[in-house]
């Protein structure tokens, strides 16, 4: 199966479990387009493109069926969005499981369970839609992680461990 088949952005539609699974699959192919040698990368590498921020990729763990990684920009002292991603190679899916971003003040009210609404599904759909758009943006800027073109960073970035917020 060609990765190009599933690269299109999943159109905004009802936030169902089926559309979330489609989003995970789209994120997988977008990530592989950005990091075609994902299974060969160890540690932290950087993609540098003229006129764009450096993009850092850290592979935390490689297993037979999964890879856990972080993708981020480094603004001197601050990592944004510091996205923790789990790649499921056996089912061709990539899920954003954690990320940090600039904090905005929100109302103290909690999202209530409304009839036929699932807050966790909505949150996962929204965060993984962000990942889908960001991966596309990085690719359009020209970022590409290849072993021959991306230098390995000897020192480790001050990354938070990837935590699953299931």
HELIX and SHEET records of a PDB file:
HELIX    1   1 UNK A    3  UNK A    6  5                                   4    
HELIX    2   2 UNK A   17  UNK A   34  1                                  18    
HELIX    3   3 UNK A   38  UNK A   40  5                                   3    
HELIX    4   4 UNK A  119  UNK A  141  1                                  23    
SHEET    1   A 6 UNK A  93  UNK A 100  0                                        
SHEET    2   A 6 UNK A  78  UNK A  88 -1                                        
SHEET    3   A 6 UNK A  66  UNK A  75 -1                                        
SHEET    4   A 6 UNK A  55  UNK A  62 -1                                        
SHEET    5   A 6 UNK A  43  UNK A  47 -1                                        
SHEET    6   A 6 UNK A 152  UNK A 153 -1                                        
END                                                                             
